[in-house]
Amino acid sequence: MKKILFAVASMALVAGCGGGGADEMLGKMRGFKDKVCACKDKACVENVEKEMMEWAMKNMDKMKDIKPTKAQDEQADKIQDEMEKCKEKHEGGGEAAPQ
């Protein structure tokens, strides 16, 4: 379930990375990644995921028609990968990604 929520929120964030809102959306993704990577336990990660999902759902309408550039898509993928590595440390999957 968490992976589904993360995927939906990530799609919303990535979808918003085109045009003038690219810096804002990528910045928001970095902010969520930083929060997850700063977490000390699974409950914290879940709270950040909830916050991310709420933000994504609230902003879905204004992001749905924007298309990311290839470079923006790659940046979003990198941020998502770093966030996943940080999440894994609370699921017994490894160490946190460097920030």
Secondary structure by P-SEA (a helix, b strand, c coil): caaaaaaaaaaaaaaaccccaaaaaaaaaaaaaaaaaacccaaaaaaaaaaaaaaaaaaccccccccccaaaaaaaaaaaaaaaaaaaaaacccccccc
